[in-house]
Amino acid sequence: MNDFVLPIDKPVGPTSHDVVARARRALHEKRIGHTGTLDPFASGLLLLCIGRATRLAEFLSGLPKTYIADIMLDAFTDTDDRTGRRIRETDAWQSIDDARLRDALAHFTGTIRQVPPAYSAKKVGGERSYRAARRGESLDLQAVEVTIHALRILEFTPPLVRVEVDCSSGTYIRALARDVGAYLGTGGYLQELRRTRVGRFDVDDALPLDRIDDPATVADHAVSPLDALRHLPRVDVDAATADRLRHGQRVPFDGPLPDRDFVVASADHLVAIASGRDGVLHPRKVFTES
């Protein structure tokens, strides 16, 4: 299989770009991208799209995510994580009990508005926020709507709290740590972060980065394009219809069609990502057989 999705367990240290660069060398493939950045200090699940599967990235990047986060409640930092300079240190965490912590986490569960960290890739006026922050300047970062589906306490050993976070794509866990600390009046920043799930993908099934030079191990972890899109509705067609769709043609279809983008498959191979209107298949992206 030349075109596939590869779940990687990224260690602490390398950037997401470093992981892509290493994969390009190991797999001898230039067409590799990822579906969601992990900061260097963070570890966990990173989905790589290999070969023509890079065209799937837009359908994977928006999947919900799960993290395990260690939040320190004794200070803020200028980066909202442990790599930054500690500012506004406090001992107010000593008065935080379990009930007050649960109240704070409940406050941030659901759909909330979140200001991205100053050290983030968000653009304001065409400039990345982190570049301005490194110059000691601040950009007017606007709050964005994100959804925290669940916040579970795994451990509370003040001033550290370990939580598991189920959230929408685009959520900054660093900003969540900062905002929880501000709500409690203690300060808050991320000490550790590990991404454990992206959609149906689980880090327990991911390839450790140090095994990426082993072709057999890579093959064992490779996910076919069709399997990678299991979160989308699926419509199966015969070979003749598949051939027409692969040539970009709209094809009448006698059967129910989903009211959202869906996968078209034939003989268990990905044919297209399509939409359906008035009983007609409209191919959005087509995939030729390898």
HELIX and SHEET records of a PDB file:
HELIX    1   1 SER A   16  LEU A   27  1                                  12    
HELIX    2   2 GLY A   51  LEU A   56  5                                   6    
HELIX    3   3 ALA A   57  LEU A   60  1                                   4    
HELIX    4   4 ALA A   92  SER A   95  5                                   4    
HELIX    5   5 ASP A   98  HIS A  107  1                                  10    
HELIX    6   6 SER A  129  ARG A  134  1                                   6    
HELIX    7   7 ILE A  173  LEU A  184  1                                  12    
HELIX    8   8 VAL A  203  ASP A  205  5                                   3    
HELIX    9   9 LEU A  209  ARG A  211  5                                   3    
HELIX   10  10 PRO A  215  HIS A  221  1                                   7    
HELIX   11  11 PRO A  225  ALA A  228  1                                   4    
HELIX   12  12 ALA A  239  ARG A  246  1                                   8    
SHEET    1   A 4 ILE A  32  HIS A  34  0                                        
SHEET    2   A 4 SER A  43  ILE A  50 -1                                        
SHEET    3   A 4 PHE A   4  LYS A  10 -1                                        
SHEET    4   A 4 LEU A 207  PRO A 208  1                                        
SHEET    1   B 7 ILE A  32  HIS A  34  0                                        
SHEET    2   B 7 SER A  43  ILE A  50 -1                                        
SHEET    3   B 7 TYR A 189  VAL A 198  1                                        
SHEET    4   B 7 LYS A  65  MET A  72 -1                                        
SHEET    5   B 7 LEU A 160  CYS A 167 -1                                        
SHEET    6   B 7 VAL A 144  THR A 157 -1                                        
SHEET    7   B 7 GLY A 110  GLN A 114 -1                                        
SHEET    1   C 4 ILE A  32  HIS A  34  0                                        
SHEET    2   C 4 SER A  43  ILE A  50 -1                                        
SHEET    3   C 4 TYR A 189  VAL A 198  1                                        
SHEET    4   C 4 PHE A 201  ASP A 202 -1                                        
SHEET    1   D 2 PHE A  76  THR A  77  0                                        
SHEET    2   D 2 ARG A  86  ILE A  87 -1                                        
SHEET    1   E 2 LYS A 123  VAL A 124  0                                        
SHEET    2   E 2 GLU A 127  ARG A 128 -1                                        
SHEET    1   F 5 ARG A 234  ASP A 236  0                                        
SHEET    2   F 5 PHE A 262  SER A 266  1                                        
SHEET    3   F 5 HIS A 269  ARG A 277 -1                                        
SHEET    4   F 5 VAL A 280  VAL A 286 -1                                        
SHEET    5   F 5 VAL A 251  PRO A 252 -1                                        
END                                                                             
